[in-house]
Amino acid sequence: MSCSGGSLLVRLLVGCLLVVSLVSHVDGADGEPAPVGEPDHGGEVVHRDDEGDHRDDEGEEKPEKNWIEDNLVLFLVLVHGGWITLVVGGLLIAKAVVRRREEKRTNGLRAVAGELELTFLEDGDEALAERLSGLPLFDIGRGRTLKNLIVADTPDVQVALFDYVYITGRGKQKRVRRQTVAAVQSADLRLPEFHLRPERTLDAVGSLLGRQDIDFDDHPGFSKAFVLKSLSEQETRDFFDQGLLDFFVSRPDISFEAARGVFVYFRRWKRVEPQVAEMKGFLAEGYSVLQALRERLTRNQ
């Protein structure tokens, strides 16, 4: 990214220099050549009394030359080229700051994984990205990137913590969204496909327009706190018993998405600090969600 910005700046500067060179060449070409046959004075200074430097043949005073008028193109290049250079320079500086911040975070997470004796993959894992691609979070925006992956494996479950980045909007509305995600995979997770997230202000309007939000009359606290959606509404309703509803209500800021054998949870646009205590807490939370789901599956038998 910084390379493309640098190339843009170089092209702008080269363009300015070419225009300046062209303007200088044109100015030089506009100068009148010495009249043919004009005697050579051998460098001797010739004094004239006709005041031709200041008055024309009719005795009127000649106007002073205006540099801006005579060099309008050069003037515009200098003025506009200056602010363009400032804007591009500011963008390059901002990108450099973001790059250093991300490098610092990667190094911090690598150190955390080492201290916890877990596997760390800076560039993520394509197999995991493919496994999660059907979940709603991984179908938002563009420039989707899974990186800084920390993996904790046991014989029957895999917990992966990673940074997930995607881009929404364009121009002034462009936003880079970053969040820490926990993904849990286990063969015994026989879950219906559903996703829930904290309810926001405009969701009430969406409900009036007929958008899906599975509510539970016997648990208004959950219905007020979350938007729950599923392509298998009745199966999802049956799966959310009182114990599971209570579990999610105790975590009102969590977003959760599930499919057969896998689920992810995260807090929208929030990243966990690259510190051992914070990452251990997030990892433990993933196991607690797994335990709550396993208990629900046991009650379903």
N, C-alpha and C positions, 0 to 999 in steps of 0.2 A: 504493500500500500504506500509506504513512504517512498519507494522507488518511483512509482508512477507520479506521485506528487512532485518529486524532485525533477523528473523529466519534464513535467509541465512547466516548472519554474525556469528550467534551462531553456526550453523552447520560447517562453515569453521574453527572456533576456536577449536571446539570439535574435528574435524578431525585432526587438527594440533597436539593437545595434545595426541590423540591416536597414531599418527605416532611417536611422540617423545617418548612416553612410550614404543612402540614396538621396536624402535631403541635402547633405553636404555636396554631393556630386551635382545635383540640380542647381544649387546656389552657385557653384563654381561655373557651371555651364552658362548661367544667366548673365555673367559678367561680360560687358562689352569688350571685344578685342581692340587693341590699339589700331587706329586708322592706318591703312596701307600707305606707305610712303612717308610716314611721320618720321622726321629726322631724329637720329639717335644723338642724344646730348651727352652720351658717355657718362651718365650718372650725375651730370651737373644739374643742380636745382634751378628750375626756371621759374621766375617770378612773373605773375600776371597781375595787371591792374584792372582787368575787366570784371573782377569780383564774380567770376563765373561759378565759383564754388557755392555761392549763396544766392545768386539771382539768375533768372533766366534772361532770354534775349529781350524781353519786354520790360525788364527791370523789376519783376515781381520776385519776392523772396521764395526760394524753394523750401518745401516742407521738410522737417527733420525725418529721417527714416525711422520707422517703428519696427523694432526687432521681432515682436510677436506676429505682426502682420506679414513680415517677410519670411518668417520661419514658423508658420502656423502648424504645419504637420509635425515638426519637431517639438513644438510646444505641447501639442495634444498628446504626443507619445510620452513626453516627460511627465505630464500631469497624470494621465490615466495609467501609464505604466507604473507609476509610483504606487498608486493605491492597489492595483492588481498584485504587485509584488508583495505589498503588506498583507493582503488577504491570503495569498498563496503561502506566504511565509508563516502566517498564523496557523493555517491548517496543518502545515508540516510540523510545527511545534506541538500542536495539540495531538497529532498522531504519534509523535515521538513520546509524549508524556504517557499516552494510553499504552503504547508498546512497552515502555519501561515498567508501568504498573502491572501489566499482565505477566511480564517476565518475572517480576518479584513474586506475584501470586503463585505462578507455576513452581518456582523454586521453593516457596513455603510449603506448598502441598506435597512436593516431592520429599521434603524433609519430614513432614508429618507421616507420610506413608512409610518412610524408612523407620521412624521411631515406633510405629505400630506394627512393623514387620509385615506390611501388606504390599501387594503388587501395585506399581504406579506406571501408567501409560500416558505420557504427555499428549500424544496424538489420538487418544481414544482407541476404540475397537470397532471395526467395521461390522463384525458379526453382531455385536450388541446393538449398534445403530440400526441394523436391518431388523433385528428382533423387535425393536421398539417403534418401528416406523408406522405401524398401524394405529398407534395411540394419538389422540387429538393434539397433544403438545407438540409432537414431532411432524405436524402438518401445518404449522403456522409460519407465515413469513417466508423469507429467503435467506440464503447464506447460512444455513443451519450447520452448526459445528458442535460436536461432542468432543471434549478434551479434558485434560487433567483428571484422568480416570483412576480411581482407587478401588481395588477389587478385594473383597473379603470372601473367600470360598470356604464352605464346609461340605461334607459329603452329600448333603441333601438340599442345600440352598446356596445361592450366590447373591451377595449384596454388592452393588456397585454404586459408588458415589462419584459424581462428575459435574463439571461445569457445562452448561448447555447455553449456546448463544444463537440468536436469530435476529433478523432485521425486519422491521415493519416500516411502511410508509416510504415516501420519497421527498426529495427536496427539503423544505423546512420542516416537513412532518416526519422525516426519517428518524427512526429510533433503533438503537441497538439494545436488545433485551438480553440480560444475563441473569442466570439463576443456578443454584446448586440443586441437583436432582439425585434422589436415591431410587435405584431400580432393584427390585427383588425378584429373583426367578426361582421357582421350585415346581417340581412335577406334581406335587399334591395340592397346588393352588387351583382348585376347580371352581373358578370364579365366573360369574356372568360378566359380560362386557358392559362397563359403565364408567362414568367419570363425574366427579363432583368438584365443586370449587366454592369459595366463599361468595355469598350473594352480594351484589353491588346495587347501587341506587337505580340504575336503568333496568335492572332485571324485572322489577315490578311492571314496567311498561311492556317488556317482552312477554310476560305472562298474559297481559291483557290482549296482546296481539296473537296469542295462540302458540307461542314458543314453549317447548317442553320444559317442565320443571316438576319432577316427581315429588309431591308433598305427602306428608303423613299426618292425618288428622289427629292421631293419638300421640304425636310427638311434635307439637308446634315449634319447640325450640330448634329442632333440626331443620324443619321446613323454613324457618326464618333465617337461619344461619347459612344454609347451603342451597346451591342450584345443583340438582341431581338429574342426569340425563342417561338414557340407555335405549338401544335399539330393541332390547328385550325388556319392556317395562314391567310386565307381570313377574318375570323371573327375578328382576332386580328388587321389586317390592317384597317378594317372598324372602329374598336373601337378607334384607335389612330388618333384622328383628330388633327388639328393644335394646339388647345388649350392645349391638353394633352401632345403633343410632346414638346411644349414650357415649360410646367411645369417640365417635367423630365430633360430637358436640363439645367434648373436652379439648378439642384441637380446632378452634374456629377459624384459624388462619391457614389451614392446610388445603392444598389441592391434591386430588387423588384420581388416578386413572388405572383401570384394571382390564385385563383380558385373561384368557385361559393360560395359566402357568406363569403369569408375570403381573406385576403392578409397579407403578412409580408414584412417588409423592414428592412434593416440593412446595415452597412458598413463593408466590408469584413475584418474579423479578427481584428476588433476594438471594444473595450468596452467603454461604457460611464462611466465616473468617478462617484463613489457613493456619489455625492453631490446633494443637493436639486436643485440648479440652472440648473445643467447639465441634471438631470433626468426630470425636468419640461420642459426643452427645447426639449428633445427627445420625450416626451409625446405630446407636442404641435405639433411637426413635424408629428407625427402619425395622429393627427386630421386634419392637413392641407392636407395630402395625401388623407384621407377619403373625405374631402370636395371637392378636385379636381376630384375625381372619381364620387362623387355624381353629381357634375355639368356636367360631361361628360354624365352620364346616363340621366340627364334631357335634354341635347341637343339631345340625341338619340331618344327622344320620338316624 
